[in-house]
Amino acid sequence: MIPKGELAAPEFGRVWINSSGLTLAELHGRAVLIDFWDYTCVNCLRTLPYVIEWDKRYREKGLTIIGVHAPEFSFARQPGLVRQAVAELGVTYPVVLDNNYEIWRNFQNRFWPAKYLIDREGFVRFLHFGEGRYAEAEAAIQELLREINPAIELPGLLPPLRDTDVPGAACYPTTPELYLGYARGQLGNREGFQRDQAADYKLPQEPPNDVPSLAGPWTAQAEFLETAVGDSEPASRLVLPYLGKEVNLVMAPVANARDGAEFLVRLRQDGAPLEPADAGADVEFTPEGESIVRVRAAKMYRLVANTTFGNRRLELETAQAGLGLFAFTFTTCTAE
């Protein structure tokens, strides 16, 4: 915990979901938890069940949670997409849109997710970046609530909500987050990115580890790779040898895709369709046994949920132009 009175919290926000505009001044006397997040961020989504449960437990006891939505990708600046995600994820506490990173800069924040716990006098008393430390964060919430009302009755701390959050879970080094646009990404193809133009890529004979390699028609944009229409191959393919347990991919129909477009992306792992036990939550299976993902909306898609951690080769393929691929993320922990 940060000592009382040392770090004053800045004010926030303009465009709100689930609430009219709030200020710290009007929340004086309550504990306030600020959660910086993005609805496409896997680490944010993994912390969300705890934040939602804290809201249910402590809102009536003196805690206000405010989700500050700071978009990592340009499409996530659209209020309609954020509202849809907030509803689908079951978030009922106030969410403020920080499209220009004003609140982010005021807090001097650098991370998704990031939590700042503010006491009844407006001072930051606890902060944490990334996943984990859930029991410690909840204990800090309870401490601030007891400062408001020493006689308050509070429940016991939440038990871990996932097996991988239990002390003793095994966490390994994994392939790092991979951005797919040329501004922050890299390719395994020898020719590199052919910027801002449709090009037919040739798959390397031995695609390197931990970096995507392309085959067929793609357009490399600053923020994403876009499936294109090419001459040499009918489909856009991406190959990624990776190290990890689970694989997620942010995908979205991009500007030139027709309204209501549905993209079918075929997945193969180690040369074969995914096994049902290793399929992510967004994977479907065709009658022929192929593993596919249907992309209709701009969000993070859960592709792979292997039962074990290890080195594998993932392949994605689609014959439809106008699909944007933004970033891969990987999870590392397994319950033992």
C-alpha positions as CSV (number, residue, x, y, z in Angstrom):
1,M,0.0,0.0,0.0
2,I,1.1,3.6,-0.7
3,P,1.1,5.8,2.5
4,K,-1.8,8.2,2.9
5,G,-1.6,11.6,1.3
6,E,1.4,11.0,-0.9
7,L,0.0,10.6,-4.4
8,A,-3.0,12.6,-5.6
9,A,-5.1,11.1,-8.3
10,P,-5.9,13.3,-11.4
11,E,-9.4,13.9,-12.7
12,F,-10.9,12.0,-15.7
13,G,-13.2,11.8,-18.5
14,R,-15.8,12.8,-21.0
15,V,-17.6,10.1,-22.9
16,W,-19.2,7.5,-20.6
17,I,-20.9,4.1,-20.8
18,N,-23.2,2.8,-18.0
19,S,-23.1,6.2,-16.3
20,S,-23.3,9.9,-16.7
21,G,-20.0,11.7,-16.4
22,L,-18.2,11.3,-13.0
23,T,-15.5,13.3,-11.3
24,L,-13.2,12.4,-8.4
25,A,-14.5,15.4,-6.6
26,E,-18.1,14.1,-6.5
27,L,-16.8,10.6,-5.5
28,H,-15.0,12.1,-2.5
29,G,-15.7,9.9,0.5
30,R,-15.8,6.7,-1.5
31,A,-13.0,4.3,-2.5
32,V,-12.4,4.4,-6.3
33,L,-10.7,1.7,-8.4
34,I,-9.5,2.9,-11.8
35,D,-9.0,0.0,-14.3
36,F,-7.2,0.9,-17.6
37,W,-8.2,-1.7,-20.2
38,D,-8.9,-2.4,-23.8
39,Y,-11.6,-4.9,-24.9
40,T,-9.1,-6.6,-27.3
41,C,-6.4,-7.1,-24.7
42,V,-6.1,-10.7,-23.5
43,N,-4.5,-9.7,-20.2
44,C,-7.3,-7.2,-19.6
45,L,-9.9,-9.8,-20.4
46,R,-8.3,-12.3,-18.0
47,T,-8.5,-9.7,-15.1
48,L,-12.0,-8.7,-15.9
49,P,-13.9,-11.5,-14.0
50,Y,-12.2,-10.3,-10.8
51,V,-13.0,-6.6,-11.4
52,I,-16.7,-7.5,-12.2
53,E,-16.9,-9.6,-9.0
54,W,-15.4,-6.8,-6.9
55,D,-18.0,-4.4,-8.3
56,K,-20.8,-6.8,-7.2
57,R,-19.3,-7.3,-3.8
58,Y,-18.4,-3.8,-2.8
59,R,-20.4,-1.2,-4.8
60,E,-23.0,-0.9,-2.1
61,K,-20.2,-0.8,0.6
62,G,-18.5,2.3,-0.7
63,L,-16.4,1.3,-3.8
64,T,-16.8,2.8,-7.3
65,I,-15.0,1.1,-10.1
66,I,-14.3,3.0,-13.3
67,G,-13.1,1.3,-16.4
68,V,-10.9,3.6,-18.5
69,H,-11.0,2.2,-22.0
70,A,-7.8,3.2,-23.7
71,P,-7.8,1.7,-27.3
72,E,-4.8,-0.2,-28.5
73,F,-6.1,-0.3,-32.1
74,S,-7.8,2.4,-34.2
75,F,-11.1,0.5,-34.6
76,A,-11.5,0.3,-30.8
77,R,-12.0,4.1,-30.7
78,Q,-15.6,3.5,-32.0
79,P,-18.0,4.0,-29.1
80,G,-20.5,1.6,-30.6
81,L,-17.9,-1.3,-30.6
82,V,-16.9,-0.5,-27.0
83,R,-20.6,-0.4,-25.9
84,Q,-21.2,-3.7,-27.6
85,A,-18.1,-5.3,-25.9
86,V,-19.1,-3.8,-22.5
87,A,-22.6,-5.4,-22.8
88,E,-21.2,-8.8,-24.1
89,L,-18.6,-9.0,-21.3
90,G,-21.2,-8.2,-18.6
91,V,-19.5,-5.0,-17.4
92,T,-22.1,-2.9,-15.5
93,Y,-19.9,-0.4,-13.7
94,P,-19.0,3.0,-15.4
95,V,-16.7,3.0,-18.4
96,V,-15.1,6.1,-19.7
97,L,-13.6,6.3,-23.2
98,D,-10.1,7.6,-23.3
99,N,-9.6,7.7,-27.1
100,N,-7.0,10.5,-27.0
101,Y,-5.2,9.0,-24.0
102,E,-5.8,12.1,-21.8
103,I,-6.5,10.1,-18.7
104,W,-3.7,7.7,-19.6
105,R,-1.2,10.6,-19.7
106,N,-2.7,12.2,-16.5
107,F,-2.0,9.0,-14.6
108,Q,1.3,8.6,-16.4
109,N,0.2,5.1,-17.2
110,R,2.1,2.8,-19.5
111,F,0.3,-0.6,-19.3
112,W,-2.8,-2.6,-20.1
113,P,-4.3,-3.6,-17.7
114,A,-3.4,-1.2,-14.9
115,K,-5.2,-0.6,-11.6
116,Y,-5.1,2.5,-9.4
117,L,-6.9,2.3,-6.1
118,I,-7.9,5.7,-4.7
119,D,-8.9,6.4,-1.1
120,R,-11.8,8.6,0.1
121,E,-9.6,11.7,0.1
122,G,-8.5,11.3,-3.5
123,F,-5.1,9.8,-3.0
124,V,-3.7,6.7,-4.9
125,R,-3.0,4.0,-2.3
126,F,-2.4,0.9,-4.3
127,L,-1.5,0.2,-7.9
128,H,-0.7,-2.9,-10.0
129,F,0.1,-3.5,-13.7
130,G,-0.8,-6.6,-15.6
131,E,-2.4,-9.8,-14.3
132,G,-2.3,-11.3,-10.9
133,R,-2.1,-10.0,-7.3
134,Y,-5.9,-10.4,-7.1
135,A,-6.0,-11.2,-3.4
136,E,-3.6,-8.3,-2.6
137,A,-5.8,-5.9,-4.6
138,E,-9.0,-7.0,-2.9
139,A,-7.3,-6.8,0.5
140,A,-6.4,-3.2,-0.4
141,I,-10.0,-2.5,-1.4
142,Q,-11.2,-3.8,2.0
143,E,-8.6,-1.7,3.9
144,L,-9.9,1.5,2.2
145,L,-13.5,0.5,2.9
146,R,-12.6,0.0,6.6
147,E,-11.1,3.5,6.6
148,I,-14.5,4.8,5.5
149,N,-16.4,2.7,8.0
150,P,-14.4,0.8,10.6
151,A,-17.5,-1.3,11.6
152,I,-18.2,-2.5,8.0
153,E,-18.9,-6.2,7.5
154,L,-16.9,-7.6,4.6
155,P,-16.7,-11.0,3.0
156,G,-13.7,-13.2,2.8
157,L,-11.3,-12.7,-0.1
158,L,-12.3,-14.3,-3.4
159,P,-10.7,-17.7,-4.1
160,P,-8.9,-18.0,-7.4
161,L,-11.3,-18.0,-10.3
162,R,-9.1,-20.1,-12.5
163,D,-6.8,-23.0,-11.9
164,T,-3.9,-21.0,-13.4
165,D,-4.4,-18.3,-10.7
166,V,-3.8,-20.8,-7.9
167,P,-0.3,-20.4,-6.2
168,G,2.0,-23.0,-7.7
169,A,0.7,-22.9,-11.2
170,A,3.5,-23.3,-13.7
171,C,4.2,-20.3,-16.0
172,Y,6.8,-20.5,-18.7
173,P,8.5,-18.1,-21.1
174,T,6.4,-17.8,-24.3
175,T,6.4,-16.2,-27.7
176,P,5.9,-12.5,-27.0
177,E,3.0,-10.5,-28.3
178,L,3.3,-10.1,-32.1
179,Y,2.0,-7.0,-33.8
180,L,1.3,-7.6,-37.5
181,G,1.4,-4.1,-39.1
182,Y,4.7,-2.8,-40.4
183,A,4.8,0.0,-37.8
184,R,5.5,-2.4,-34.9
185,G,5.8,-5.8,-36.5
186,Q,8.2,-7.9,-38.5
187,L,8.0,-10.8,-41.0
188,G,9.8,-14.0,-41.5
189,N,9.7,-13.4,-45.3
190,R,13.0,-12.4,-46.7
191,E,11.5,-9.5,-48.7
192,G,9.9,-8.1,-45.6
193,F,6.8,-5.9,-45.7
194,Q,5.7,-4.5,-49.0
195,R,4.2,-1.4,-47.5
196,D,0.7,-0.1,-48.4
197,Q,0.3,-2.2,-51.5
198,A,-1.1,-5.6,-52.4
199,A,1.7,-8.1,-53.0
200,D,2.1,-11.8,-53.4
201,Y,4.4,-13.2,-50.7
202,K,6.4,-16.4,-51.0
203,L,6.6,-18.6,-47.9
204,P,10.1,-19.2,-46.6
205,Q,11.2,-22.8,-46.9
206,E,11.8,-22.9,-43.1
207,P,9.6,-20.2,-41.5
208,P,11.4,-18.8,-38.5
209,N,10.2,-19.2,-34.9
210,D,8.2,-16.5,-33.1
211,V,7.5,-14.4,-36.2
212,P,4.8,-14.7,-38.8
213,S,5.5,-15.6,-42.4
214,L,3.2,-14.9,-45.3
215,A,2.2,-16.7,-48.5
216,G,-0.1,-15.4,-51.2
217,P,-1.8,-12.0,-51.5
218,W,-1.6,-9.5,-48.6
219,T,-1.5,-5.8,-48.1
220,A,0.7,-4.6,-45.3
221,Q,-0.7,-1.6,-43.5
222,A,0.9,0.3,-40.6
223,E,-1.4,-1.3,-38.0
224,F,-2.4,-4.6,-39.6
225,L,-2.0,-7.1,-42.3
226,E,-5.0,-7.2,-44.7
227,T,-5.9,-10.2,-46.8
228,A,-5.9,-9.2,-50.5
229,V,-6.6,-10.5,-54.0
230,G,-3.5,-11.7,-55.7
231,D,-2.4,-13.4,-59.0
232,S,-0.2,-16.2,-57.9
233,E,-2.3,-17.9,-55.2
234,P,-6.0,-17.9,-54.5
235,A,-5.7,-17.7,-50.7
236,S,-3.9,-15.6,-48.1
237,R,-1.9,-17.8,-45.7
238,L,0.0,-17.0,-42.5
239,V,2.4,-19.5,-40.8
240,L,3.6,-19.0,-37.3
241,P,5.9,-21.4,-35.4
242,Y,5.2,-20.4,-31.7
243,L,5.9,-21.4,-28.1
244,G,3.0,-21.3,-25.7
245,K,-0.2,-22.9,-24.6
246,E,-3.0,-20.7,-25.9
247,V,-3.1,-18.4,-28.9
248,N,-5.4,-15.4,-29.5
249,L,-5.6,-13.1,-32.5
250,V,-7.2,-9.6,-32.9
251,M,-9.1,-9.6,-36.2
252,A,-11.5,-7.2,-37.8
253,P,-13.2,-6.6,-41.2
254,V,-11.4,-3.5,-42.5
255,A,-12.6,-0.4,-44.4
256,N,-13.0,-2.0,-47.8
257,A,-14.9,-5.0,-46.5
258,R,-18.7,-5.0,-47.3
259,D,-21.0,-4.3,-44.4
260,G,-22.0,-7.5,-42.6
261,A,-19.2,-9.4,-44.2
262,E,-18.3,-12.8,-42.6
263,F,-14.8,-14.2,-43.1
264,L,-14.0,-17.9,-42.8
265,V,-10.5,-18.5,-41.6
266,R,-9.2,-22.1,-41.6
267,L,-6.8,-23.1,-38.9
268,R,-4.3,-25.9,-38.9
269,Q,-1.8,-26.8,-36.2
270,D,1.3,-28.9,-36.9
271,G,-0.2,-29.7,-40.3
272,A,-3.6,-30.9,-39.3
273,P,-6.9,-29.4,-38.2
274,L,-7.1,-28.6,-34.5
275,E,-8.1,-31.3,-32.1
276,P,-11.4,-30.4,-30.3
277,A,-9.5,-30.5,-27.0
278,D,-7.0,-27.9,-28.3
279,A,-9.5,-25.6,-29.9
280,G,-10.1,-22.1,-28.6
281,A,-13.5,-20.8,-27.7
282,D,-14.1,-19.2,-31.1
283,V,-13.3,-22.2,-33.2
284,E,-15.9,-24.3,-35.0
285,F,-15.6,-27.5,-36.9
286,T,-17.0,-28.2,-40.4
287,P,-18.7,-31.6,-41.2
288,E,-15.5,-32.5,-42.9
289,G,-13.5,-32.0,-39.7
290,E,-11.8,-28.7,-40.6
291,S,-11.3,-26.2,-37.8
292,I,-12.5,-22.7,-38.7
293,V,-13.1,-19.3,-37.2
294,R,-15.9,-17.0,-38.4
295,V,-14.9,-13.3,-38.2
296,R,-17.9,-11.0,-38.1
297,A,-16.8,-8.3,-35.6
298,A,-13.7,-6.4,-34.6
299,K,-12.4,-8.2,-31.5
300,M,-9.9,-10.7,-30.1
301,Y,-10.6,-14.3,-31.2
302,R,-9.5,-17.3,-29.1
303,L,-7.9,-19.7,-31.6
304,V,-6.0,-22.3,-29.7
305,A,-6.3,-23.6,-26.1
306,N,-3.8,-26.5,-26.0
307,T,-3.9,-28.9,-23.1
308,T,-0.2,-28.6,-22.7
309,F,2.5,-26.0,-23.2
310,G,5.0,-26.5,-26.1
311,N,6.4,-25.6,-29.5
312,R,3.9,-25.8,-32.3
313,R,3.2,-24.5,-35.8
314,L,0.0,-22.6,-36.5
315,E,-1.4,-21.9,-40.0
316,L,-4.2,-19.6,-41.0
317,E,-5.7,-19.4,-44.4
318,T,-8.6,-17.5,-46.1
319,A,-9.6,-16.8,-49.7
320,Q,-11.5,-13.6,-48.8
321,A,-10.0,-10.1,-49.2
322,G,-10.7,-7.4,-46.6
323,L,-9.8,-9.1,-43.3
324,G,-7.4,-7.3,-41.0
325,L,-5.1,-9.2,-38.7
326,F,-3.7,-7.0,-35.9
327,A,-1.9,-8.9,-33.2
328,F,-1.2,-12.3,-31.7
329,T,-1.0,-12.9,-28.0
330,F,-0.1,-16.1,-26.1
331,T,-0.7,-17.5,-22.7
332,T,1.9,-19.2,-20.6
333,C,0.5,-20.7,-17.4
334,T,-0.8,-24.2,-16.8
335,A,-2.3,-25.7,-13.7
336,E,-0.2,-28.5,-12.2
